[in-house]
């Protein structure tokens, strides 16, 4: 079983920065098919959307609305996934979730249904 625990959510003003952290249990790193770790977010009344993802081979992907503002990274020694969020906008307000999967089965990294393991979420509120 893979466990994920997020932290770092807070209320900030527009233009500010936050860094989210997600501690991931080591079992995902030993999967023989590799793995993908992702950050998703869900705003009230909206569907969950992919924000960024990092594959075991180091590849990173971002949704267009955060490209150039957010950075996903990993500290494998600490089993931790990060999301550095700069130049925050009110539209970034959402619950942010960390997720993991052993395979995307050829699908999109932004497809939440392909990720079976999820954290409990951490709330980010950006005020104008």
N, C-alpha and C positions, 0 to 999 in steps of 0.2 A: 504494500500500500504506500502510495506517495502522499506525503503531507506537505502543505504549503501554508506559511503564516506571513501575512503582510503587515506592514507598519509604515508610518510616516505621513499618513494623511493629516490634513489640517485645513484651516481657513486662512486664505491669503488674499491680498489685493492684486488686481490685474497688474501684470508686468513682473510679478514676483516669481520666486522659484521654490520648488519642493523636490525632495528626493524620496521616492518610495523604495522600500526594501521588501524582499520576500525570501524567507529562509525556506529552502527546498530540501526535503529528506534525500539522503545520498542514494537511495535505491534507484532513482531515475537515471543517475549517471552510469549505472552498470547495465542498463538495457542494451542488449546486443544489436538492436536496430537503431540505436541512437535516440535522440530526444529533441523536443522543441519546447522552449519555455516562452510564455507569452504574457503580455499585459492586456487586459480588456477593461472596458469601462461601460457603465450603464447609468444614464441620466434618467430622472423620473419621467415615466411615460414613453421612454424610448427603448429600442432594442439594444442588447449588449453588442458592442462593437470592438473589433480588434484595434489596439493602439500600436503595439510593437511586438516583435518576436525575435528570439535569438536561438539559432540552431546549435547543435553540438559541434558543428564544423566551424562555428564562428560567424556565420552569416547572420545579418540583422535585417529586419524589414520594418517599415513604418507605414501607417496610414497617412494619406496626403496631408490631412489637417494638422499633423504634429511634426511633419518632416522639417528638420532644421531647428526645432524648438525642444524636442524630447530626445533623450539618448538612453538606449537600453544597454546594459552591461552586466557582466557576471564576475563574481569573485568565487572561483571554484573551490579555493582553499577554505572558504567560509560557507560554502553551499548557499550562496546568496545571489539573488537576482536584483538588479536595481533599475529604477526608471528615474532619470534626472529630468525634471520638467522645468524649463525656463520660459520666460516671456509668457506666463500663463494668461489665459483669457477667460472671461466669464463662461464661455461655451465649453471650457474644459471641466466645468463642475460636474461631478459624477461620483459614483462608487467605483473604485478601481479594484480589479481582481487580478491576481496572479494565477496562471494556469500552466499545466504541463501535459504533454502527450508523448508517447513513445514513437508515434508515427502519424504523419498527416495523410497517409494513404493516397498521396498524389493530389490532395485537395489544398485549399487555400489556408494559409496560416491564420487568416482573419475569421475563419469559420469556427465559432465557439463550440459547435457540436462535435468537433474532432478532438476536443480536449476533455478527457475524462476526470482529470484531477484539478481541483479548485481550492483556493484559499477562501477565507471568510469575507474578505473585502476590507478596504480602508477608504474613508470618505475624504474627498477633496472638494473644497468650496472656494471659488474664486469670485470675489466681489469687485464691482466696477467702481 
